[in-house]
Amino acid sequence: MYYQLLNYKVDTLDHYNVYLDIKDTLSAVKVRRLKDILNVKYGVFRNVQNICSHESLLMQLTDFIMGAIAYYNNDKQHANKAKVAIIERIQKHLNANSLDATNYSSKLNLFFITLR
């Protein structure tokens, strides 16, 4: 899934540092392999590594925003007023009426996957 996500919009004029949350004891090997595979195709991934999300403020912020978008798309009742306020703030910042498509901004791309 990480390959599909990172392979989607790569600009070969840029260089990328990718930080992924540690998932299990084998994830370091998998992440090194992912970097090798991506660089065979693009050669622009300087760093692909695992980090502990609780040690990174940016990773925590990312989890926060992703959680809000997941709540918006999965809980159709929208009963939690605090979460609804966060969603409205994100929508206002993006000038968007919903958060279920990917065409809002070059800075935000939503990647939806259906697991069976």
Backbone as XML, in Angstrom:
<?xml version="1.0"?>
<chain id="A" units="angstrom">
  <residue number="1" name="MET">
    <atom name="N" x="0.826" y="-1.192" z="0.000"/>
    <atom name="CA" x="0.000" y="0.000" z="0.000"/>
    <atom name="C" x="0.872" y="1.259" z="0.000"/>
  </residue>
  <residue number="2" name="TYR">
    <atom name="N" x="1.978" y="1.222" z="0.737"/>
    <atom name="CA" x="2.870" y="2.387" z="0.749"/>
    <atom name="C" x="3.407" y="2.669" z="-0.650"/>
  </residue>
  <residue number="3" name="TYR">
    <atom name="N" x="3.750" y="1.611" z="-1.380"/>
    <atom name="CA" x="4.237" y="1.801" z="-2.741"/>
    <atom name="C" x="3.177" y="2.499" z="-3.590"/>
  </residue>
  <residue number="4" name="GLN">
    <atom name="N" x="1.943" y="2.036" z="-3.515"/>
    <atom name="CA" x="0.867" y="2.641" z="-4.301"/>
    <atom name="C" x="0.691" y="4.116" z="-3.944"/>
  </residue>
  <residue number="5" name="LEU">
    <atom name="N" x="0.773" y="4.428" z="-2.680"/>
    <atom name="CA" x="0.629" y="5.808" z="-2.222"/>
    <atom name="C" x="1.783" y="6.682" z="-2.704"/>
  </residue>
  <residue number="6" name="LEU">
    <atom name="N" x="3.002" y="6.214" z="-2.519"/>
    <atom name="CA" x="4.176" y="7.016" z="-2.866"/>
    <atom name="C" x="4.423" y="7.064" z="-4.364"/>
  </residue>
  <residue number="7" name="ASN">
    <atom name="N" x="3.951" y="6.099" z="-5.095"/>
    <atom name="CA" x="4.140" y="6.026" z="-6.535"/>
    <atom name="C" x="3.164" y="6.926" z="-7.285"/>
  </residue>
  <residue number="8" name="TYR">
    <atom name="N" x="2.186" y="7.481" z="-6.593"/>
    <atom name="CA" x="1.088" y="8.191" z="-7.248"/>
    <atom name="C" x="1.500" y="9.523" z="-7.864"/>
  </residue>
  <residue number="9" name="LYS">
    <atom name="N" x="2.145" y="10.388" z="-7.107"/>
    <atom name="CA" x="2.491" y="11.724" z="-7.614"/>
    <atom name="C" x="3.938" y="12.045" z="-7.270"/>
  </residue>
  <residue number="10" name="VAL">
    <atom name="N" x="4.852" y="11.503" z="-8.010"/>
    <atom name="CA" x="6.262" y="11.757" z="-7.780"/>
    <atom name="C" x="6.754" y="12.744" z="-8.823"/>
  </residue>
  <residue number="11" name="ASP">
    <atom name="N" x="7.375" y="13.813" z="-8.353"/>
    <atom name="CA" x="7.989" y="14.784" z="-9.248"/>
    <atom name="C" x="9.485" y="14.510" z="-9.249"/>
  </residue>
  <residue number="12" name="THR">
    <atom name="N" x="10.025" y="14.116" z="-10.372"/>
    <atom name="CA" x="11.438" y="13.733" z="-10.429"/>
    <atom name="C" x="12.381" y="14.930" z="-10.309"/>
  </residue>
  <residue number="13" name="LEU">
    <atom name="N" x="11.840" y="16.126" z="-10.228"/>
    <atom name="CA" x="12.667" y="17.308" z="-9.988"/>
    <atom name="C" x="12.858" y="17.559" z="-8.498"/>
  </residue>
  <residue number="14" name="ASP">
    <atom name="N" x="12.109" y="16.858" z="-7.667"/>
    <atom name="CA" x="12.193" y="17.003" z="-6.217"/>
    <atom name="C" x="12.933" y="15.814" z="-5.619"/>
  </residue>
  <residue number="15" name="HIS">
    <atom name="N" x="13.239" y="15.929" z="-4.333"/>
    <atom name="CA" x="13.783" y="14.823" z="-3.552"/>
    <atom name="C" x="12.877" y="14.632" z="-2.342"/>
  </residue>
  <residue number="16" name="TYR">
    <atom name="N" x="12.722" y="13.382" z="-1.904"/>
    <atom name="CA" x="11.746" y="13.066" z="-0.879"/>
    <atom name="C" x="12.383" y="12.386" z="0.329"/>
  </residue>
  <residue number="17" name="ASN">
    <atom name="N" x="11.890" y="12.761" z="1.491"/>
    <atom name="CA" x="12.168" y="12.078" z="2.746"/>
    <atom name="C" x="10.823" y="11.571" z="3.245"/>
  </residue>
  <residue number="18" name="VAL">
    <atom name="N" x="10.721" y="10.277" z="3.471"/>
    <atom name="CA" x="9.462" y="9.650" z="3.862"/>
    <atom name="C" x="9.637" y="9.024" z="5.235"/>
  </residue>
  <residue number="19" name="TYR">
    <atom name="N" x="8.714" y="9.322" z="6.128"/>
    <atom name="CA" x="8.753" y="8.788" z="7.486"/>
    <atom name="C" x="7.471" y="8.018" z="7.744"/>
  </residue>
  <residue number="20" name="LEU">
    <atom name="N" x="7.619" y="6.753" z="8.091"/>
    <atom name="CA" x="6.494" y="5.865" z="8.316"/>
    <atom name="C" x="6.484" y="5.412" z="9.769"/>
  </residue>
  <residue number="21" name="ASP">
    <atom name="N" x="5.297" y="5.238" z="10.302"/>
    <atom name="CA" x="5.163" y="4.771" z="11.682"/>
    <atom name="C" x="5.593" y="3.306" z="11.769"/>
  </residue>
  <residue number="22" name="ILE">
    <atom name="N" x="6.321" y="2.964" z="12.816"/>
    <atom name="CA" x="6.757" y="1.589" z="13.022"/>
    <atom name="C" x="5.532" y="0.702" z="13.230"/>
  </residue>
  <residue number="23" name="LYS">
    <atom name="N" x="5.465" y="-0.387" z="12.487"/>
    <atom name="CA" x="4.320" y="-1.301" z="12.575"/>
    <atom name="C" x="4.672" y="-2.615" z="13.268"/>
  </residue>
  <residue number="24" name="ASP">
    <atom name="N" x="5.836" y="-3.163" z="12.976"/>
    <atom name="CA" x="6.229" y="-4.438" z="13.572"/>
    <atom name="C" x="7.743" y="-4.581" z="13.514"/>
  </residue>
  <residue number="25" name="THR">
    <atom name="N" x="8.250" y="-5.707" z="13.967"/>
    <atom name="CA" x="9.705" y="-5.900" z="14.024"/>
    <atom name="C" x="10.329" y="-6.077" z="12.647"/>
  </residue>
  <residue number="26" name="LEU">
    <atom name="N" x="9.545" y="-6.422" z="11.649"/>
    <atom name="CA" x="10.076" y="-6.609" z="10.298"/>
    <atom name="C" x="9.954" y="-5.361" z="9.433"/>
  </residue>
  <residue number="27" name="SER">
    <atom name="N" x="9.347" y="-4.312" z="9.946"/>
    <atom name="CA" x="9.075" y="-3.148" z="9.110"/>
    <atom name="C" x="10.340" y="-2.449" z="8.614"/>
  </residue>
  <residue number="28" name="ALA">
    <atom name="N" x="11.435" y="-2.497" z="9.364"/>
    <atom name="CA" x="12.677" y="-1.847" z="8.911"/>
    <atom name="C" x="13.178" y="-2.480" z="7.621"/>
  </residue>
  <residue number="29" name="VAL">
    <atom name="N" x="13.120" y="-3.792" z="7.533"/>
    <atom name="CA" x="13.548" y="-4.492" z="6.314"/>
    <atom name="C" x="12.628" y="-4.138" z="5.157"/>
  </residue>
  <residue number="30" name="LYS">
    <atom name="N" x="11.335" y="-4.117" z="5.416"/>
    <atom name="CA" x="10.357" y="-3.790" z="4.376"/>
    <atom name="C" x="10.539" y="-2.364" z="3.879"/>
  </residue>
  <residue number="31" name="VAL">
    <atom name="N" x="10.832" y="-1.438" z="4.779"/>
    <atom name="CA" x="10.995" y="-0.032" z="4.403"/>
    <atom name="C" x="12.259" y="0.153" z="3.559"/>
  </residue>
  <residue number="32" name="ARG">
    <atom name="N" x="13.333" y="-0.529" z="3.901"/>
    <atom name="CA" x="14.555" y="-0.454" z="3.073"/>
    <atom name="C" x="14.279" y="-0.972" z="1.665"/>
  </residue>
  <residue number="33" name="ARG">
    <atom name="N" x="13.533" y="-2.057" z="1.584"/>
    <atom name="CA" x="13.187" y="-2.629" z="0.276"/>
    <atom name="C" x="12.295" y="-1.665" z="-0.509"/>
  </residue>
  <residue number="34" name="LEU">
    <atom name="N" x="11.355" y="-1.036" z="0.163"/>
    <atom name="CA" x="10.483" y="-0.047" z="-0.479"/>
    <atom name="C" x="11.315" y="1.079" z="-1.066"/>
  </residue>
  <residue number="35" name="LYS">
    <atom name="N" x="12.273" y="1.592" z="-0.316"/>
    <atom name="CA" x="13.138" y="2.670" z="-0.813"/>
    <atom name="C" x="13.899" y="2.212" z="-2.051"/>
  </residue>
  <residue number="36" name="ASP">
    <atom name="N" x="14.445" y="1.010" z="-2.014"/>
    <atom name="CA" x="15.180" y="0.486" z="-3.167"/>
    <atom name="C" x="14.288" y="0.383" z="-4.400"/>
  </residue>
  <residue number="37" name="ILE">
    <atom name="N" x="13.090" y="-0.142" z="-4.225"/>
    <atom name="CA" x="12.159" y="-0.301" z="-5.350"/>
    <atom name="C" x="11.767" y="1.057" z="-5.927"/>
  </residue>
  <residue number="38" name="LEU">
    <atom name="N" x="11.452" y="2.017" z="-5.046"/>
    <atom name="CA" x="11.063" y="3.348" z="-5.524"/>
    <atom name="C" x="12.216" y="4.037" z="-6.239"/>
  </residue>
  <residue number="39" name="ASN">
    <atom name="N" x="13.419" y="3.859" z="-5.750"/>
    <atom name="CA" x="14.564" y="4.534" z="-6.362"/>
    <atom name="C" x="15.009" y="3.894" z="-7.664"/>
  </residue>
  <residue number="40" name="VAL">
    <atom name="N" x="14.683" y="2.639" z="-7.898"/>
    <atom name="CA" x="14.945" y="2.033" z="-9.204"/>
    <atom name="C" x="14.135" y="2.782" z="-10.258"/>
  </residue>
  <residue number="41" name="LYS">
    <atom name="N" x="12.917" y="3.122" z="-9.897"/>
    <atom name="CA" x="12.025" y="3.800" z="-10.842"/>
    <atom name="C" x="12.285" y="5.309" z="-10.908"/>
  </residue>
  <residue number="42" name="TYR">
    <atom name="N" x="12.530" y="5.949" z="-9.740"/>
    <atom name="CA" x="12.590" y="7.408" z="-9.700"/>
    <atom name="C" x="13.950" y="7.977" z="-9.307"/>
  </residue>
  <residue number="43" name="GLY">
    <atom name="N" x="14.624" y="7.378" z="-8.359"/>
    <atom name="CA" x="15.914" y="7.878" z="-7.887"/>
    <atom name="C" x="15.835" y="9.175" z="-7.099"/>
  </residue>
  <residue number="44" name="VAL">
    <atom name="N" x="14.694" y="9.487" z="-6.513"/>
    <atom name="CA" x="14.527" y="10.767" z="-5.813"/>
    <atom name="C" x="14.198" y="10.610" z="-4.322"/>
  </residue>
  <residue number="45" name="PHE">
    <atom name="N" x="14.146" y="9.382" z="-3.841"/>
    <atom name="CA" x="13.820" y="9.155" z="-2.433"/>
    <atom name="C" x="15.119" y="9.089" z="-1.633"/>
  </residue>
  <residue number="46" name="ARG">
    <atom name="N" x="15.432" y="10.215" z="-0.963"/>
    <atom name="CA" x="16.662" y="10.290" z="-0.180"/>
    <atom name="C" x="16.594" y="9.420" z="1.060"/>
  </residue>
  <residue number="47" name="ASN">
    <atom name="N" x="15.448" y="9.446" z="1.700"/>
    <atom name="CA" x="15.313" y="8.775" z="2.978"/>
    <atom name="C" x="13.914" y="8.191" z="3.088"/>
  </residue>
  <residue number="48" name="VAL">
    <atom name="N" x="13.831" y="6.910" z="3.383"/>
    <atom name="CA" x="12.569" y="6.258" z="3.707"/>
    <atom name="C" x="12.860" y="5.471" z="4.973"/>
  </residue>
  <residue number="49" name="GLN">
    <atom name="N" x="12.233" y="5.875" z="6.068"/>
    <atom name="CA" x="12.561" y="5.227" z="7.334"/>
    <atom name="C" x="11.367" y="5.166" z="8.267"/>
  </residue>
  <residue number="50" name="ASN">
    <atom name="N" x="11.461" y="4.261" z="9.214"/>
    <atom name="CA" x="10.461" y="4.134" z="10.265"/>
    <atom name="C" x="10.797" y="5.080" z="11.411"/>
  </residue>
  <residue number="51" name="ILE">
    <atom name="N" x="9.757" y="5.625" z="12.019"/>
    <atom name="CA" x="9.926" y="6.418" z="13.238"/>
    <atom name="C" x="8.794" y="6.066" z="14.198"/>
  </residue>
  <residue number="52" name="CYS">
    <atom name="N" x="8.998" y="6.389" z="15.448"/>
    <atom name="CA" x="7.930" y="6.230" z="16.447"/>
    <atom name="C" x="7.043" y="7.466" z="16.359"/>
  </residue>
  <residue number="53" name="SER">
    <atom name="N" x="5.793" y="7.289" z="16.006"/>
    <atom name="CA" x="4.914" y="8.439" z="15.784"/>
    <atom name="C" x="4.755" y="9.289" z="17.039"/>
  </residue>
  <residue number="54" name="HIS">
    <atom name="N" x="4.831" y="8.678" z="18.212"/>
    <atom name="CA" x="4.661" y="9.463" z="19.433"/>
    <atom name="C" x="5.858" y="10.374" z="19.701"/>
  </residue>
  <residue number="55" name="GLU">
    <atom name="N" x="6.946" y="10.214" z="18.947"/>
    <atom name="CA" x="8.121" y="11.067" z="19.101"/>
    <atom name="C" x="8.180" y="12.184" z="18.064"/>
  </residue>
  <residue number="56" name="SER">
    <atom name="N" x="7.204" y="12.260" z="17.179"/>
    <atom name="CA" x="7.216" y="13.241" z="16.093"/>
    <atom name="C" x="5.936" y="14.075" z="16.101"/>
  </residue>
  <residue number="57" name="LEU">
    <atom name="N" x="6.081" y="15.376" z="16.297"/>
    <atom name="CA" x="4.904" y="16.249" z="16.280"/>
    <atom name="C" x="4.236" y="16.269" z="14.911"/>
  </residue>
  <residue number="58" name="LEU">
    <atom name="N" x="5.014" y="16.235" z="13.844"/>
    <atom name="CA" x="4.426" y="16.230" z="12.501"/>
    <atom name="C" x="3.645" y="14.940" z="12.240"/>
  </residue>
  <residue number="59" name="MET">
    <atom name="N" x="4.158" y="13.822" z="12.720"/>
    <atom name="CA" x="3.443" y="12.557" z="12.548"/>
    <atom name="C" x="2.150" y="12.573" z="13.371"/>
  </residue>
  <residue number="60" name="GLN">
    <atom name="N" x="2.183" y="13.149" z="14.560"/>
    <atom name="CA" x="0.978" y="13.248" z="15.378"/>
    <atom name="C" x="-0.056" y="14.150" z="14.712"/>
  </residue>
  <residue number="61" name="LEU">
    <atom name="N" x="0.385" y="15.249" z="14.125"/>
    <atom name="CA" x="-0.528" y="16.144" z="13.411"/>
    <atom name="C" x="-1.139" y="15.439" z="12.203"/>
  </residue>
  <residue number="62" name="THR">
    <atom name="N" x="-0.327" y="14.683" z="11.494"/>
    <atom name="CA" x="-0.820" y="13.909" z="10.356"/>
    <atom name="C" x="-1.878" y="12.907" z="10.805"/>
  </residue>
  <residue number="63" name="ASP">
    <atom name="N" x="-1.611" y="12.196" z="11.898"/>
    <atom name="CA" x="-2.588" y="11.247" z="12.437"/>
    <atom name="C" x="-3.886" y="11.957" z="12.823"/>
  </residue>
  <residue number="64" name="PHE">
    <atom name="N" x="-3.765" y="13.150" z="13.383"/>
    <atom name="CA" x="-4.923" y="13.948" z="13.786"/>
    <atom name="C" x="-5.788" y="14.308" z="12.572"/>
  </residue>
  <residue number="65" name="ILE">
    <atom name="N" x="-5.159" y="14.820" z="11.526"/>
    <atom name="CA" x="-5.882" y="15.218" z="10.315"/>
    <atom name="C" x="-6.484" y="13.999" z="9.622"/>
  </residue>
  <residue number="66" name="MET">
    <atom name="N" x="-5.718" y="12.921" z="9.532"/>
    <atom name="CA" x="-6.241" y="11.700" z="8.916"/>
    <atom name="C" x="-7.423" y="11.148" z="9.707"/>
  </residue>
  <residue number="67" name="GLY">
    <atom name="N" x="-7.346" y="11.248" z="11.032"/>
    <atom name="CA" x="-8.456" y="10.796" z="11.865"/>
    <atom name="C" x="-9.714" y="11.602" z="11.618"/>
  </residue>
  <residue number="68" name="ALA">
    <atom name="N" x="-9.559" y="12.905" z="11.449"/>
    <atom name="CA" x="-10.716" y="13.760" z="11.165"/>
    <atom name="C" x="-11.338" y="13.404" z="9.816"/>
  </residue>
  <residue number="69" name="ILE">
    <atom name="N" x="-10.508" y="13.197" z="8.816"/>
    <atom name="CA" x="-11.016" y="12.850" z="7.484"/>
    <atom name="C" x="-11.673" y="11.470" z="7.507"/>
  </residue>
  <residue number="70" name="ALA">
    <atom name="N" x="-11.081" y="10.524" z="8.234"/>
    <atom name="CA" x="-11.680" y="9.187" z="8.361"/>
    <atom name="C" x="-13.028" y="9.273" z="9.065"/>
  </residue>
  <residue number="71" name="TYR">
    <atom name="N" x="-13.116" y="10.086" z="10.121"/>
    <atom name="CA" x="-14.391" y="10.270" z="10.832"/>
    <atom name="C" x="-15.437" y="10.839" z="9.875"/>
  </residue>
  <residue number="72" name="TYR">
    <atom name="N" x="-15.063" y="11.835" z="9.114"/>
    <atom name="CA" x="-15.989" y="12.468" z="8.171"/>
    <atom name="C" x="-16.534" y="11.453" z="7.168"/>
  </residue>
  <residue number="73" name="ASN">
    <atom name="N" x="-15.653" y="10.583" z="6.661"/>
    <atom name="CA" x="-16.049" y="9.642" z="5.612"/>
    <atom name="C" x="-16.689" y="8.364" z="6.125"/>
  </residue>
  <residue number="74" name="ASN">
    <atom name="N" x="-16.498" y="8.031" z="7.400"/>
    <atom name="CA" x="-16.979" y="6.744" z="7.902"/>
    <atom name="C" x="-18.116" y="6.843" z="8.909"/>
  </residue>
  <residue number="75" name="ASP">
    <atom name="N" x="-18.251" y="7.948" z="9.606"/>
    <atom name="CA" x="-19.319" y="8.099" z="10.596"/>
    <atom name="C" x="-20.332" y="9.105" z="10.045"/>
  </residue>
  <residue number="76" name="LYS">
    <atom name="N" x="-21.336" y="8.590" z="9.383"/>
    <atom name="CA" x="-22.291" y="9.459" z="8.683"/>
    <atom name="C" x="-23.202" y="10.248" z="9.623"/>
  </residue>
  <residue number="77" name="GLN">
    <atom name="N" x="-23.280" y="9.871" z="10.893"/>
    <atom name="CA" x="-24.128" y="10.607" z="11.831"/>
    <atom name="C" x="-23.483" y="11.918" z="12.258"/>
  </residue>
  <residue number="78" name="HIS">
    <atom name="N" x="-22.169" y="11.982" z="12.283"/>
    <atom name="CA" x="-21.419" y="13.187" z="12.677"/>
    <atom name="C" x="-21.950" y="13.779" z="13.985"/>
  </residue>
  <residue number="79" name="ALA">
    <atom name="N" x="-22.056" y="12.928" z="14.993"/>
    <atom name="CA" x="-22.622" y="13.346" z="16.267"/>
    <atom name="C" x="-21.609" y="14.021" z="17.190"/>
  </residue>
  <residue number="80" name="ASN">
    <atom name="N" x="-20.341" y="13.816" z="16.985"/>
    <atom name="CA" x="-19.313" y="14.384" z="17.851"/>
    <atom name="C" x="-19.040" y="15.825" z="17.433"/>
  </residue>
  <residue number="81" name="LYS">
    <atom name="N" x="-19.478" y="16.780" z="18.244"/>
    <atom name="CA" x="-19.385" y="18.205" z="17.893"/>
    <atom name="C" x="-17.943" y="18.682" z="17.748"/>
  </residue>
  <residue number="82" name="ALA">
    <atom name="N" x="-17.040" y="18.182" z="18.571"/>
    <atom name="CA" x="-15.634" y="18.595" z="18.481"/>
    <atom name="C" x="-15.021" y="18.145" z="17.155"/>
  </residue>
  <residue number="83" name="LYS">
    <atom name="N" x="-15.298" y="16.894" z="16.772"/>
    <atom name="CA" x="-14.762" y="16.385" z="15.508"/>
    <atom name="C" x="-15.371" y="17.115" z="14.318"/>
  </residue>
  <residue number="84" name="VAL">
    <atom name="N" x="-16.657" y="17.432" z="14.408"/>
    <atom name="CA" x="-17.322" y="18.171" z="13.332"/>
    <atom name="C" x="-16.695" y="19.566" z="13.193"/>
  </residue>
  <residue number="85" name="ALA">
    <atom name="N" x="-16.375" y="20.200" z="14.309"/>
    <atom name="CA" x="-15.734" y="21.517" z="14.271"/>
    <atom name="C" x="-14.360" y="21.437" z="13.607"/>
  </residue>
  <residue number="86" name="ILE">
    <atom name="N" x="-13.616" y="20.393" z="13.890"/>
    <atom name="CA" x="-12.298" y="20.209" z="13.263"/>
    <atom name="C" x="-12.456" y="19.999" z="11.765"/>
  </residue>
  <residue number="87" name="ILE">
    <atom name="N" x="-13.416" y="19.171" z="11.381"/>
    <atom name="CA" x="-13.679" y="18.922" z="9.961"/>
    <atom name="C" x="-14.064" y="20.215" z="9.251"/>
  </residue>
  <residue number="88" name="GLU">
    <atom name="N" x="-14.935" y="21.001" z="9.860"/>
    <atom name="CA" x="-15.342" y="22.278" z="9.258"/>
    <atom name="C" x="-14.150" y="23.205" z="9.084"/>
  </residue>
  <residue number="89" name="ARG">
    <atom name="N" x="-13.241" y="23.203" z="10.041"/>
    <atom name="CA" x="-12.039" y="24.044" z="9.947"/>
    <atom name="C" x="-11.141" y="23.595" z="8.789"/>
  </residue>
  <residue number="90" name="ILE">
    <atom name="N" x="-10.989" y="22.295" z="8.627"/>
    <atom name="CA" x="-10.199" y="21.765" z="7.513"/>
    <atom name="C" x="-10.855" y="22.134" z="6.191"/>
  </residue>
  <residue number="91" name="GLN">
    <atom name="N" x="-12.174" y="21.960" z="6.100"/>
    <atom name="CA" x="-12.898" y="22.305" z="4.874"/>
    <atom name="C" x="-12.768" y="23.786" z="4.551"/>
  </residue>
  <residue number="92" name="LYS">
    <atom name="N" x="-12.867" y="24.634" z="5.561"/>
    <atom name="CA" x="-12.736" y="26.076" z="5.352"/>
    <atom name="C" x="-11.348" y="26.419" z="4.823"/>
  </residue>
  <residue number="93" name="HIS">
    <atom name="N" x="-10.337" y="25.804" z="5.409"/>
    <atom name="CA" x="-8.961" y="26.067" z="4.980"/>
    <atom name="C" x="-8.737" y="25.617" z="3.533"/>
  </residue>
  <residue number="94" name="LEU">
    <atom name="N" x="-9.388" y="24.524" z="3.132"/>
    <atom name="CA" x="-9.242" y="23.996" z="1.778"/>
    <atom name="C" x="-10.234" y="24.598" z="0.791"/>
  </residue>
  <residue number="95" name="ASN">
    <atom name="N" x="-11.164" y="25.418" z="1.272"/>
    <atom name="CA" x="-12.255" y="25.932" z="0.445"/>
    <atom name="C" x="-13.017" y="24.781" z="-0.208"/>
  </residue>
  <residue number="96" name="ALA">
    <atom name="N" x="-13.372" y="23.781" z="0.599"/>
    <atom name="CA" x="-14.033" y="22.580" z="0.102"/>
    <atom name="C" x="-15.303" y="22.323" z="0.902"/>
  </residue>
  <residue number="97" name="ASN">
    <atom name="N" x="-16.301" y="21.765" z="0.241"/>
    <atom name="CA" x="-17.549" y="21.426" z="0.908"/>
    <atom name="C" x="-17.537" y="20.025" z="1.494"/>
  </residue>
  <residue number="98" name="SER">
    <atom name="N" x="-16.653" y="19.173" z="1.018"/>
    <atom name="CA" x="-16.583" y="17.809" z="1.530"/>
    <atom name="C" x="-15.129" y="17.349" z="1.540"/>
  </residue>
  <residue number="99" name="LEU">
    <atom name="N" x="-14.902" y="16.206" z="2.168"/>
    <atom name="CA" x="-13.556" y="15.632" z="2.233"/>
    <atom name="C" x="-13.584" y="14.201" z="1.725"/>
  </residue>
  <residue number="100" name="ASP">
    <atom name="N" x="-14.229" y="13.988" z="0.588"/>
    <atom name="CA" x="-14.310" y="12.638" z="0.053"/>
    <atom name="C" x="-13.786" y="12.531" z="-1.377"/>
  </residue>
  <residue number="101" name="ALA">
    <atom name="N" x="-12.990" y="13.499" z="-1.788"/>
    <atom name="CA" x="-12.361" y="13.469" z="-3.111"/>
    <atom name="C" x="-10.948" y="14.019" z="-2.978"/>
  </residue>
  <residue number="102" name="THR">
    <atom name="N" x="-10.197" y="13.969" z="-4.065"/>
    <atom name="CA" x="-8.783" y="14.327" z="-3.983"/>
    <atom name="C" x="-8.410" y="15.611" z="-4.719"/>
  </residue>
  <residue number="103" name="ASN">
    <atom name="N" x="-9.360" y="16.359" z="-5.169"/>
    <atom name="CA" x="-9.045" y="17.488" z="-6.033"/>
    <atom name="C" x="-9.047" y="18.851" z="-5.341"/>
  </residue>
  <residue number="104" name="TYR">
    <atom name="N" x="-8.786" y="18.907" z="-4.048"/>
    <atom name="CA" x="-8.845" y="20.174" z="-3.339"/>
    <atom name="C" x="-7.598" y="21.017" z="-3.517"/>
  </residue>
  <residue number="105" name="SER">
    <atom name="N" x="-6.459" y="20.393" z="-3.462"/>
    <atom name="CA" x="-5.232" y="21.152" z="-3.364"/>
    <atom name="C" x="-4.069" y="20.271" z="-3.763"/>
  </residue>
  <residue number="106" name="SER">
    <atom name="N" x="-3.010" y="20.895" z="-4.252"/>
    <atom name="CA" x="-1.803" y="20.119" z="-4.539"/>
    <atom name="C" x="-1.108" y="19.715" z="-3.250"/>
  </residue>
  <residue number="107" name="LYS">
    <atom name="N" x="-1.491" y="20.309" z="-2.120"/>
    <atom name="CA" x="-0.886" y="20.006" z="-0.824"/>
    <atom name="C" x="-1.585" y="18.880" z="-0.082"/>
  </residue>
  <residue number="108" name="LEU">
    <atom name="N" x="-2.792" y="18.516" z="-0.483"/>
    <atom name="CA" x="-3.532" y="17.459" z="0.191"/>
    <atom name="C" x="-4.084" y="16.501" z="-0.848"/>
  </residue>
  <residue number="109" name="ASN">
    <atom name="N" x="-3.706" y="15.244" z="-0.734"/>
    <atom name="CA" x="-4.212" y="14.221" z="-1.628"/>
    <atom name="C" x="-4.780" y="13.098" z="-0.781"/>
  </residue>
  <residue number="110" name="LEU">
    <atom name="N" x="-6.041" y="12.805" z="-0.960"/>
    <atom name="CA" x="-6.676" y="11.722" z="-0.218"/>
    <atom name="C" x="-6.545" y="10.438" z="-1.018"/>
  </residue>
  <residue number="111" name="PHE">
    <atom name="N" x="-6.093" y="9.389" z="-0.354"/>
    <atom name="CA" x="-5.869" y="8.101" z="-0.989"/>
    <atom name="C" x="-6.814" y="7.109" z="-0.352"/>
  </residue>
  <residue number="112" name="PHE">
    <atom name="N" x="-7.823" y="6.675" z="-1.103"/>
    <atom name="CA" x="-8.817" y="5.733" z="-0.590"/>
    <atom name="C" x="-8.528" y="4.348" z="-1.124"/>
  </residue>
  <residue number="113" name="ILE">
    <atom name="N" x="-8.623" y="3.362" z="-0.246"/>
    <atom name="CA" x="-8.419" y="1.981" z="-0.650"/>
    <atom name="C" x="-9.514" y="1.142" z="-0.004"/>
  </residue>
  <residue number="114" name="THR">
    <atom name="N" x="-10.060" y="0.205" z="-0.779"/>
    <atom name="CA" x="-11.081" y="-0.695" z="-0.274"/>
    <atom name="C" x="-10.453" y="-2.059" z="-0.105"/>
  </residue>
  <residue number="115" name="LEU">
    <atom name="N" x="-10.380" y="-2.533" z="1.132"/>
    <atom name="CA" x="-9.836" y="-3.847" z="1.414"/>
    <atom name="C" x="-10.952" y="-4.871" z="1.434"/>
  </residue>
  <residue number="116" name="ARG">
    <atom name="N" x="-10.691" y="-6.023" z="0.877"/>
    <atom name="CA" x="-11.724" y="-7.084" z="0.830"/>
    <atom name="C" x="-11.268" y="-8.270" z="1.619"/>
  </residue>
</chain>
